[in-house]
Amino acid sequence: MKIFKTLITKRLFLIAIALQVVFLLTMFGLNYFTEQFGDVIRLETEPYDPRDVFYGDYVHLNYSAELISSENWFASEEVKGNQVIYVLLKPDNRGIYKVKAASDKQIDPQEYEVVIRARYRYKDFNNKHRVDYGLNRYYIEEGTGERFDTMNEKMLVTIALSPWGQKKILNVEEMD
């Protein structure tokens, strides 16, 4: 009986380790596939360089495409905070993606357009709707924050969007 318990305990331990390895490989694989096969877009942003005691240096990114005017807003009036919003983005003549439409219902993109999932935040006093793409922190190497302090106010952020909705910042650069 004791041998049987020991055998089961060892198997459960090995299964737990195998599940952890599978989980880590899946996370790595999803990240890799997002970067390699996802849609790549560029968004305009204004940086702010804070410092976090626990996380180190990062740049807070404030995307202009997160502020949606009422003429591009097609969601119902009962949108609640943190609700999923689908934002349709279309590139301008410089290749920078701008908001074409936003809704609380799924939107079908046309050629060269992409849909990015966001979370609704609030409606401001100018009747503009603020959403959050979940890509507002870009962690940088310790001690390199002054580089972002001396840049222009506008920056370009290159983002990869996977077909299953995962988003990843690929690059942050100064805008010409």
ROSE-4610 file (N, C-alpha, C; in Angstrom, 1 decimal, always signed):
// ROSE-4610
residu = [M/M/M/K/K/K/I/I/I/F/F/F/K/K/K/T/T/T/L/L/L/I/I/I/T/T/T/K/K/K/R/R/R/L/L/L/F/F/F/L/L/L/I/I/I/A/A/A/I/I/I/A/A/A/L/L/L/Q/Q/Q/V/V/V/V/V/V/F/F/F/L/L/L/L/L/L/T/T/T/M/M/M/F/F/F/G/G/G/L/L/L/N/N/N/Y/Y/Y/F/F/F/T/T/T/E/E/E/Q/Q/Q/F/F/F/G/G/G/D/D/D/V/V/V/I/I/I/R/R/R/L/L/L/E/E/E/T/T/T/E/E/E/P/P/P/Y/Y/Y/D/D/D/P/P/P/R/R/R/D/D/D/V/V/V/F/F/F/Y/Y/Y/G/G/G/D/D/D/Y/Y/Y/V/V/V/H/H/H/L/L/L/N/N/N/Y/Y/Y/S/S/S/A/A/A/E/E/E/L/L/L/I/I/I/S/S/S/S/S/S/E/E/E/N/N/N/W/W/W/F/F/F/A/A/A/S/S/S/E/E/E/E/E/E/V/V/V/K/K/K/G/G/G/N/N/N/Q/Q/Q/V/V/V/I/I/I/Y/Y/Y/V/V/V/L/L/L/L/L/L/K/K/K/P/P/P/D/D/D/N/N/N/R/R/R/G/G/G/I/I/I/Y/Y/Y/K/K/K/V/V/V/K/K/K/A/A/A/A/A/A/S/S/S/D/D/D/K/K/K/Q/Q/Q/I/I/I/D/D/D/P/P/P/Q/Q/Q/E/E/E/Y/Y/Y/E/E/E/V/V/V/V/V/V/I/I/I/R/R/R/A/A/A/R/R/R/Y/Y/Y/R/R/R/Y/Y/Y/K/K/K/D/D/D/F/F/F/N/N/N/N/N/N/K/K/K/H/H/H/R/R/R/V/V/V/D/D/D/Y/Y/Y/G/G/G/L/L/L/N/N/N/R/R/R/Y/Y/Y/Y/Y/Y/I/I/I/E/E/E/E/E/E/G/G/G/T/T/T/G/G/G/E/E/E/R/R/R/F/F/F/D/D/D/T/T/T/M/M/M/N/N/N/E/E/E/K/K/K/M/M/M/L/L/L/V/V/V/T/T/T/I/I/I/A/A/A/L/L/L/S/S/S/P/P/P/W/W/W/G/G/G/Q/Q/Q/K/K/K/K/K/K/I/I/I/L/L/L/N/N/N/V/V/V/E/E/E/E/E/E/M/M/M/D/D/D]
num = [1/1/1/2/2/2/3/3/3/4/4/4/5/5/5/6/6/6/7/7/7/8/8/8/9/9/9/10/10/10/11/11/11/12/12/12/13/13/13/14/14/14/15/15/15/16/16/16/17/17/17/18/18/18/19/19/19/20/20/20/21/21/21/22/22/22/23/23/23/24/24/24/25/25/25/26/26/26/27/27/27/28/28/28/29/29/29/30/30/30/31/31/31/32/32/32/33/33/33/34/34/34/35/35/35/36/36/36/37/37/37/38/38/38/39/39/39/40/40/40/41/41/41/42/42/42/43/43/43/44/44/44/45/45/45/46/46/46/47/47/47/48/48/48/49/49/49/50/50/50/51/51/51/52/52/52/53/53/53/54/54/54/55/55/55/56/56/56/57/57/57/58/58/58/59/59/59/60/60/60/61/61/61/62/62/62/63/63/63/64/64/64/65/65/65/66/66/66/67/67/67/68/68/68/69/69/69/70/70/70/71/71/71/72/72/72/73/73/73/74/74/74/75/75/75/76/76/76/77/77/77/78/78/78/79/79/79/80/80/80/81/81/81/82/82/82/83/83/83/84/84/84/85/85/85/86/86/86/87/87/87/88/88/88/89/89/89/90/90/90/91/91/91/92/92/92/93/93/93/94/94/94/95/95/95/96/96/96/97/97/97/98/98/98/99/99/99/100/100/100/101/101/101/102/102/102/103/103/103/104/104/104/105/105/105/106/106/106/107/107/107/108/108/108/109/109/109/110/110/110/111/111/111/112/112/112/113/113/113/114/114/114/115/115/115/116/116/116/117/117/117/118/118/118/119/119/119/120/120/120/121/121/121/122/122/122/123/123/123/124/124/124/125/125/125/126/126/126/127/127/127/128/128/128/129/129/129/130/130/130/131/131/131/132/132/132/133/133/133/134/134/134/135/135/135/136/136/136/137/137/137/138/138/138/139/139/139/140/140/140/141/141/141/142/142/142/143/143/143/144/144/144/145/145/145/146/146/146/147/147/147/148/148/148/149/149/149/150/150/150/151/151/151/152/152/152/153/153/153/154/154/154/155/155/155/156/156/156/157/157/157/158/158/158/159/159/159/160/160/160/161/161/161/162/162/162/163/163/163/164/164/164/165/165/165/166/166/166/167/167/167/168/168/168/169/169/169/170/170/170/171/171/171/172/172/172/173/173/173/174/174/174/175/175/175/176/176/176]
x = [+0.8/+0.0/+0.9/+1.9/+2.8/+3.5/+3.9/+4.5/+3.6/+2.3/+1.3/+1.1/+1.1/+1.0/+2.2/+3.4/+4.6/+4.6/+4.2/+4.1/+3.1/+2.0/+1.0/+1.5/+2.2/+2.8/+3.8/+4.7/+5.7/+5.1/+4.0/+3.4/+2.7/+2.0/+1.4/+2.4/+3.6/+4.7/+5.2/+5.4/+5.9/+4.8/+3.5/+2.5/+2.5/+2.6/+2.6/+3.8/+5.0/+6.1/+5.9/+5.3/+5.1/+4.1/+3.0/+2.0/+2.7/+3.6/+4.3/+5.1/+5.8/+6.6/+5.8/+4.7/+3.7/+3.2/+2.8/+2.3/+3.4/+4.6/+5.7/+5.9/+6.0/+6.2/+5.0/+3.8/+2.6/+2.7/+3.1/+3.3/+4.3/+5.4/+6.5/+6.0/+5.3/+4.9/+3.9/+2.9/+1.9/+2.6/+3.6/+4.3/+5.1/+5.7/+6.5/+5.6/+4.4/+3.5/+2.9/+2.6/+2.1/+3.1/+4.4/+5.4/+5.6/+5.6/+6.0/+4.8/+3.6/+2.4/+1.3/+1.4/+0.3/+0.4/-0.7/-0.7/+0.2/+1.0/+1.9/+1.3/+1.1/+0.5/+1.4/+1.3/+2.0/+1.0/+1.2/+0.3/+1.1/+0.5/+1.1/+0.8/+1.8/+1.7/+2.5/+2.2/+3.0/+3.5/+4.9/+5.5/+5.5/+5.6/+5.8/+6.7/+7.7/+8.7/+8.7/+7.8/+7.8/+8.8/+9.0/+9.8/+9.0/+9.0/+8.3/+9.4/+9.2/+10.2/+10.3/+9.1/+9.1/+9.4/+9.0/+9.2/+10.3/+10.9/+12.0/+11.5/+12.4/+12.1/+11.1/+10.1/+9.2/+8.7/+8.2/+7.6/+6.1/+5.4/+3.9/+3.5/+2.8/+2.4/+0.9/+0.7/-0.7/-1.0/-1.7/-2.0/-3.1/-2.9/-4.0/-5.2/-5.0/-6.1/-6.9/-6.5/-7.3/-8.4/-8.4/-9.4/-10.3/-11.5/-12.4/-13.5/-13.5/-14.5/-15.9/-17.0/-18.3/-18.7/-18.1/-18.5/-18.0/-17.0/-16.5/-17.0/-17.9/-18.4/-19.7/-19.8/-21.0/-21.5/-21.1/-21.5/-22.8/-23.4/-24.7/-24.4/-25.4/-25.2/-25.0/-25.3/-25.2/-23.8/-22.8/-21.5/-21.0/-20.5/-20.0/-18.5/-17.9/-16.5/-15.9/-14.8/-14.1/-14.8/-15.8/-16.4/-15.6/-15.6/-14.8/-15.4/-14.5/-14.8/-13.9/-14.5/-13.8/-13.5/-12.2/-11.8/-11.2/-11.8/-11.4/-10.4/-9.2/-8.1/-7.8/-7.5/-7.1/-5.9/-4.9/-3.7/-3.9/-3.2/-3.3/-2.2/-1.9/-0.9/+0.5/+0.8/+2.1/+2.2/+1.1/+1.2/+0.9/+0.4/+0.1/-1.4/-1.8/-3.2/-4.0/-5.1/-6.1/-7.4/-8.2/-9.5/-10.5/-11.1/-12.2/-13.5/-13.6/-14.9/-14.6/-15.6/-15.5/-16.9/-17.0/-18.3/-18.2/-19.3/-19.3/-19.6/-19.9/-20.1/-18.9/-18.7/-17.6/-17.7/-16.6/-16.5/-15.7/-16.1/-15.4/-14.5/-13.2/-12.2/-12.2/-12.0/-11.8/-10.2/-9.8/-8.4/-7.6/-6.5/-5.6/-6.1/-7.3/-7.8/-7.6/-7.5/-7.4/-8.4/-8.7/-9.6/-8.8/-8.8/-8.0/-9.0/-8.9/-9.8/-9.3/-10.2/-9.9/-10.9/-10.6/-11.5/-12.0/-13.3/-13.9/-13.5/-13.1/-12.8/-13.9/-14.0/-15.0/-15.3/-16.3/-16.6/-16.3/-15.4/-15.0/-16.0/-15.7/-16.5/-16.7/-15.8/-15.9/-16.6/-17.3/-18.0/-17.0/-15.8/-14.9/-14.8/-14.7/-14.6/-13.2/-12.8/-11.5/-11.5/-10.6/-10.5/-9.1/-8.8/-7.5/-7.1/-6.1/-5.6/-4.8/-4.5/-3.7/-2.2/-1.8/-0.4/+0.3/+0.0/+0.4/+1.8/+2.3/+3.6/+4.6/+5.7/+6.8/+8.1/+8.5/+9.6/+10.9/+11.8/+13.1/+14.2/+15.4/+16.6/+16.8/+17.2/+17.5/+18.5/+18.1/+19.0/+18.9/+18.0/+17.9/+16.6/+16.0/+14.8/+15.0/+16.2/+16.5/+16.4/+16.6/+16.5/+15.1/+14.1/+12.7/+12.3/+13.0/+12.7/+13.2/+14.2/+14.7/+14.1/+13.2/+12.6/+11.5/+11.1/+9.9/+8.7/+7.7/+6.5/+5.8/+5.9/+5.2/+6.2/+5.7/+6.5/+5.6/+6.3/+5.6/+5.9/+4.8/+4.9/+4.5/+5.3/+5.0/+4.5/+3.3/+2.6/+2.2/+2.3/+1.9/+0.6/-0.4/-1.7/-2.0/-2.2/-2.4/-3.9/-4.2/-5.5/-6.4/-5.9/-6.6/-6.7/-6.2/-6.4/-5.3/-4.2/-3.0/-2.3/-1.8/-1.1/+0.3/+1.3/+2.6/+3.3/+4.0/+4.7/+6.1/+6.4/+7.6/+8.7/+8.3/+9.3/+8.7/+9.4/+9.1/+10.2/+9.8/+10.8/+10.3/+11.3/+10.9/+10.3/+9.3/+8.5/+9.3/+9.3/+10.0/+9.3]
y = [-1.2/+0.0/+1.3/+1.2/+2.4/+2.6/+1.6/+1.7/+2.3/+1.9/+2.5/+4.0/+4.4/+5.9/+6.6/+6.0/+6.7/+6.8/+5.8/+5.8/+6.9/+7.0/+8.0/+9.4/+9.6/+10.9/+11.3/+10.4/+10.7/+11.0/+10.3/+10.6/+11.9/+12.3/+13.6/+14.7/+14.5/+15.4/+15.7/+14.6/+14.7/+15.3/+15.0/+15.7/+17.2/+17.6/+19.0/+19.7/+19.1/+19.7/+19.8/+18.7/+18.7/+19.8/+20.0/+21.0/+22.4/+22.6/+23.9/+24.2/+23.1/+23.3/+23.5/+22.8/+23.1/+24.5/+25.0/+26.3/+27.3/+27.2/+28.1/+28.1/+26.9/+26.8/+27.4/+27.3/+27.9/+29.4/+29.9/+31.4/+31.9/+31.2/+31.6/+31.5/+30.4/+30.2/+31.3/+31.6/+32.6/+34.0/+34.3/+35.5/+35.6/+34.4/+34.3/+34.5/+33.7/+33.8/+35.2/+35.9/+37.2/+38.1/+38.0/+38.8/+38.5/+37.2/+36.7/+36.8/+36.5/+36.4/+37.3/+38.2/+39.1/+40.4/+41.1/+42.4/+43.4/+44.1/+45.1/+46.5/+47.3/+48.6/+49.6/+50.9/+52.0/+53.0/+53.3/+54.3/+55.5/+56.7/+57.9/+58.0/+58.4/+58.5/+59.7/+60.0/+61.0/+60.2/+60.2/+59.5/+60.3/+59.5/+60.1/+59.1/+59.5/+58.6/+58.6/+57.7/+57.5/+56.5/+56.3/+55.2/+54.5/+53.2/+52.4/+51.7/+51.8/+51.1/+49.6/+49.0/+47.5/+47.1/+47.8/+47.4/+48.0/+49.1/+49.8/+50.9/+51.2/+52.2/+51.8/+52.6/+52.3/+53.6/+53.6/+54.8/+54.5/+55.5/+55.4/+56.0/+55.3/+55.7/+56.1/+57.3/+57.9/+58.0/+57.0/+57.0/+57.9/+58.6/+59.5/+58.7/+57.5/+56.6/+56.1/+56.4/+55.9/+57.0/+58.1/+59.2/+59.2/+58.8/+58.6/+59.6/+60.3/+61.4/+60.8/+61.6/+61.1/+60.7/+61.3/+60.9/+59.5/+59.0/+57.7/+56.6/+57.1/+56.2/+55.6/+54.3/+53.6/+52.6/+52.8/+51.9/+52.4/+51.5/+51.9/+52.9/+53.6/+54.6/+54.0/+52.8/+52.2/+51.5/+51.9/+51.3/+51.6/+50.5/+50.6/+50.6/+51.1/+51.1/+49.7/+49.5/+48.3/+47.3/+47.7/+46.9/+46.8/+45.7/+45.5/+46.4/+47.1/+47.9/+47.5/+47.4/+47.1/+48.3/+48.6/+49.9/+49.5/+50.1/+49.8/+50.9/+50.5/+51.4/+51.3/+52.5/+52.5/+53.4/+52.9/+53.7/+55.0/+56.1/+57.3/+57.2/+58.3/+58.3/+58.1/+58.3/+58.0/+56.6/+55.8/+54.5/+54.5/+55.6/+55.6/+55.4/+54.4/+54.0/+55.0/+55.3/+56.3/+55.6/+56.1/+55.5/+55.8/+54.8/+54.9/+54.8/+53.8/+53.5/+52.8/+52.9/+52.1/+51.7/+50.5/+49.9/+48.9/+48.6/+47.5/+46.2/+46.2/+45.0/+44.8/+43.5/+43.2/+43.9/+44.4/+45.1/+44.3/+44.2/+43.5/+44.5/+44.3/+45.2/+44.9/+46.0/+45.9/+45.7/+45.8/+45.7/+46.8/+46.5/+47.4/+48.0/+47.5/+47.9/+46.8/+47.2/+46.2/+46.6/+45.6/+45.8/+45.4/+46.3/+46.1/+46.2/+45.2/+45.2/+46.2/+46.9/+47.9/+47.8/+48.5/+48.5/+50.0/+50.1/+51.5/+52.1/+53.3/+54.0/+55.0/+56.1/+57.1/+58.0/+58.9/+59.9/+61.2/+62.0/+63.3/+64.4/+65.6/+66.8/+67.3/+66.8/+67.2/+66.2/+65.2/+64.1/+63.2/+63.1/+62.1/+60.9/+59.8/+58.5/+58.1/+57.7/+57.2/+55.7/+55.0/+53.6/+53.3/+52.0/+51.6/+50.3/+50.4/+49.2/+48.2/+48.6/+47.7/+47.6/+48.6/+48.7/+50.0/+50.4/+51.8/+51.8/+50.6/+50.6/+49.9/+50.6/+50.0/+50.0/+48.8/+48.8/+48.9/+49.7/+50.0/+49.6/+49.6/+49.2/+50.2/+49.8/+50.6/+51.7/+53.0/+54.1/+54.7/+54.2/+54.8/+55.7/+56.0/+56.8/+58.3/+58.8/+60.2/+60.3/+59.2/+59.2/+59.6/+59.1/+59.4/+60.8/+61.3/+62.7/+63.7/+63.4/+64.4/+64.3/+63.3/+63.1/+64.1/+64.2/+65.0/+64.6/+65.4/+65.0/+63.8/+63.7/+62.7/+61.5/+60.3/+59.1/+58.2/+57.2/+56.1/+54.8/+54.1/+52.8/+51.7/+50.7/+49.6/+48.5/+48.0/+47.0/+45.8/+44.6/+43.4/+42.9/+42.6/+42.2/+40.8/+39.8/+38.4/+38.3/+37.2/+37.0/+36.6/+36.1/+35.8/+36.9/+38.1/+39.2/+39.6/+38.9/+39.3/+40.5/+41.4/+42.6/+42.6/+43.2/+43.3/+44.5/+45.3/+46.4/+45.9/+46.2/+45.8/+46.8/+48.1/+49.2/+50.5/+51.4/+52.8/+53.6/+54.6/+55.4/+56.9/+57.8/+59.2/+59.4/+60.3/+60.6/+61.7/+61.5/+62.5/+63.8]
z = [+0.0/+0.0/+0.0/+0.8/+0.9/-0.5/-1.2/-2.5/-3.5/-3.4/-4.3/-4.1/-2.8/-2.5/-3.0/-2.8/-3.3/-4.8/-5.5/-7.0/-7.5/-6.8/-7.2/-6.9/-5.8/-5.4/-6.5/-6.9/-7.9/-9.2/-9.6/-10.9/-10.8/-9.7/-9.6/-9.7/-9.0/-9.0/-10.5/-11.2/-12.6/-13.5/-13.3/-14.1/-13.8/-12.5/-12.2/-12.9/-12.9/-13.5/-15.0/-15.6/-17.1/-17.5/-16.6/-16.9/-16.9/-15.9/-15.9/-17.1/-17.5/-18.7/-20.0/-20.1/-21.2/-21.2/-20.0/-19.8/-20.3/-19.8/-20.2/-21.7/-22.3/-23.7/-24.5/-24.0/-24.7/-24.6/-23.5/-23.4/-24.3/-24.4/-25.3/-26.7/-27.1/-28.4/-28.9/-28.0/-28.3/-28.6/-27.7/-27.9/-29.2/-29.5/-30.8/-32.0/-32.0/-33.1/-33.3/-32.2/-32.3/-33.0/-32.7/-33.3/-34.8/-35.1/-36.4/-37.4/-36.9/-37.9/-37.6/-36.6/-36.3/-37.2/-37.3/-38.0/-37.2/-37.9/-37.3/-37.7/-36.6/-36.8/-36.1/-36.4/-35.7/-35.2/-33.9/-33.3/-32.8/-32.8/-32.3/-30.8/-30.1/-28.6/-28.1/-26.8/-26.1/-24.9/-24.7/-23.6/-22.3/-21.2/-19.9/-19.2/-18.6/-18.0/-16.5/-15.9/-14.5/-14.0/-12.8/-12.2/-11.2/-11.2/-10.2/-9.4/-8.1/-7.1/-7.4/-7.6/-7.8/-9.2/-10.2/-11.6/-12.3/-11.8/-12.5/-13.4/-14.4/-15.4/-16.4/-16.8/-17.9/-18.4/-19.6/-20.3/-20.3/-19.8/-19.8/-21.2/-22.0/-23.3/-23.3/-23.9/-23.9/-25.4/-26.0/-27.4/-27.8/-28.9/-29.3/-29.8/-30.2/-30.7/-29.5/-28.3/-27.2/-26.8/-27.4/-27.2/-28.5/-28.4/-29.6/-29.6/-30.7/-30.8/-31.1/-30.8/-30.9/-32.3/-33.4/-34.7/-35.1/-34.4/-34.6/-33.6/-32.7/-31.6/-32.0/-32.1/-32.5/-31.5/-30.2/-29.1/-28.5/-27.8/-27.2/-26.1/-25.6/-24.6/-23.2/-23.0/-21.7/-21.5/-22.1/-22.0/-20.6/-20.0/-18.6/-18.5/-17.5/-17.3/-17.4/-18.0/-18.2/-19.2/-19.9/-20.9/-22.1/-22.8/-24.0/-25.1/-25.8/-26.9/-28.1/-29.3/-30.5/-31.3/-31.5/-32.2/-33.6/-34.6/-36.0/-36.3/-36.7/-37.0/-38.5/-39.1/-40.5/-40.7/-41.5/-41.7/-42.5/-42.1/-42.9/-43.9/-44.6/-45.7/-45.2/-43.9/-43.3/-42.8/-42.8/-42.2/-40.7/-40.2/-38.7/-38.6/-37.8/-37.7/-36.8/-37.3/-36.7/-36.5/-35.6/-35.3/-36.4/-36.9/-37.9/-37.3/-36.4/-35.7/-34.4/-33.4/-32.2/-31.8/-31.3/-31.0/-29.9/-29.2/-28.2/-28.9/-30.2/-31.0/-31.9/-32.3/-33.1/-34.5/-35.0/-36.2/-37.2/-38.5/-39.5/-40.3/-40.2/-40.9/-42.4/-43.2/-44.6/-44.8/-46.1/-46.4/-45.8/-45.2/-44.5/-43.2/-42.8/-41.5/-40.5/-39.2/-38.1/-37.0/-36.2/-35.0/-33.8/-32.9/-31.6/-30.5/-29.5/-28.4/-27.3/-26.7/-25.7/-24.6/-23.5/-22.3/-22.2/-22.1/-21.9/-20.6/-20.6/-19.3/-18.9/-19.8/-19.4/-20.6/-20.5/-21.4/-20.8/-21.5/-20.9/-21.1/-20.6/-20.8/-22.2/-23.1/-24.5/-25.4/-24.7/-25.3/-26.1/-25.7/-26.2/-25.3/-25.9/-25.1/-25.0/-23.7/-23.5/-23.3/-24.1/-24.0/-23.6/-23.2/-22.8/-23.6/-24.4/-25.2/-24.3/-23.1/-22.3/-22.7/-23.4/-23.9/-23.4/-22.2/-21.8/-21.1/-20.7/-20.1/-21.0/-21.3/-22.0/-21.2/-20.7/-19.7/-20.5/-19.9/-20.5/-19.6/-20.2/-19.4/-18.3/-17.2/-16.0/-16.4/-16.0/-16.3/-17.7/-18.5/-19.9/-20.0/-18.9/-19.0/-19.5/-19.2/-19.7/-21.2/-21.9/-23.4/-23.8/-23.1/-23.4/-22.9/-21.9/-21.4/-22.5/-23.2/-24.2/-25.6/-25.8/-27.1/-27.3/-28.6/-28.9/-28.1/-28.1/-27.4/-28.1/-29.4/-30.1/-30.4/-30.3/-30.6/-31.4/-32.0/-32.7/-32.0/-31.8/-31.2/-32.2/-32.4/-33.3/-32.5/-32.9/-32.1/-33.0/-32.5/-33.2/-32.6/-33.5/-33.0/-33.6/-32.7/-33.1/-33.5/-34.3/-34.7/-33.5/-32.4/-31.3/-30.2/-30.6/-29.7/-28.8/-28.8/-28.0/-28.7/-27.9/-28.3/-27.7/-28.5/-28.0/-28.6/-27.7/-28.2/-28.7/-30.0/-30.6/-30.5/-30.6/-30.7/-30.3/-29.7/-29.4/-30.0/-30.9/-31.5/-31.6/-31.8/-31.9/-33.3/-33.2/-34.5/-35.3/-36.6/-37.4/-37.5]
